[in-house]
Amino acid sequence: MSALKMVRREEESRQEKMAKMIEDRVAQIPSDAFLWAAGLSILGSLAMKVTQRDENALFIGQWAPTLLILGLYSKFTKRLMR
């Protein structure tokens, strides 16, 4: 086996260990927490928009899709772990 293949296998092994660790951590968080956090992000963004803090409103509002995707990832990994 070439040295390059050995290095690639070691890298893949490290990536698999890291992915497993992340999946285990995310699976511990209730899926509802991500939904609530996304809702709070939207409400916070709305409050900032009303108070004329437009840049902050955009920043906080952009968290919602990410939080919802993390919630889906959480549900997905929980179902795979069963």
C-alpha atoms as one frame of an Amber mdcrd trajectory, in Angstrom:
protein
   0.000   0.000   0.000   1.344   3.382  -0.898   2.041   6.067   1.677  -0.586
   8.314   0.078  -3.308   5.673   0.556  -2.266   5.203   4.189  -2.486   8.939
   4.825  -5.925   9.082   3.179  -7.197   6.194   5.328  -5.920   7.834   8.494
  -7.616  11.099   7.511 -10.897   9.300   6.776 -10.689   7.546  10.129 -10.214
  10.884  11.927 -13.127  12.397  10.025 -15.367   9.442  10.916 -14.469   9.769
  14.605 -15.201  13.509  14.533 -18.534  12.962  12.747 -19.529  10.303  15.288
 -18.669  12.642  18.170 -20.752  15.454  16.644 -23.684  13.111  16.000 -23.581
  11.879  19.604 -23.582  15.451  20.945 -26.358  16.656  18.654 -28.495  13.610
  19.488 -28.471  14.663  23.162 -30.192  17.977  22.359 -33.995  17.764  22.155
 -35.206  18.502  18.623 -37.751  20.982  19.984 -34.908  23.139  21.282 -33.853
  23.937  17.711 -37.419  24.867  16.749 -37.766  27.173  19.761 -34.369  28.734
  19.105 -35.353  29.424  15.483 -38.608  31.008  16.639 -36.755  33.185  19.129
 -34.360  34.190  16.381 -37.253  35.336  14.232 -38.856  37.245  17.120 -35.533
  38.816  18.070 -34.986  39.865  14.487 -38.449  41.408  14.359 -37.828  43.306
  17.595 -34.558  44.674  16.266 -36.173  45.675  12.977 -38.878  47.584  14.858
 -36.211  49.416  16.872 -34.380  50.466  13.675 -31.385  48.152  14.243 -31.527
  46.787  10.713 -28.065  45.199  10.466 -28.524  43.351  13.748 -32.001  42.259
  12.664 -30.605  40.701   9.491 -27.819  38.970  11.402 -30.138  37.452  14.015
 -32.808  36.586  11.440 -30.357  34.560   9.405 -29.886  32.138  12.303 -33.381
  30.669  11.874 -32.724  28.512   8.767 -29.486  27.203  10.233 -31.191  26.263
  13.489 -34.004  24.512  11.635 -31.512  22.529   9.562 -29.668  21.539  12.739
 -33.008  20.358  14.149 -33.545  18.186  11.083 -30.011  16.832  11.413 -30.708
  16.044  15.063 -33.883  14.116  14.215 -32.131  12.304  11.383 -29.207  11.168
  13.518 -31.509  10.056  16.347 -33.450   7.852  13.952 -30.260   6.366  12.549
 -28.993   5.548  16.029 -32.068   3.450  16.871
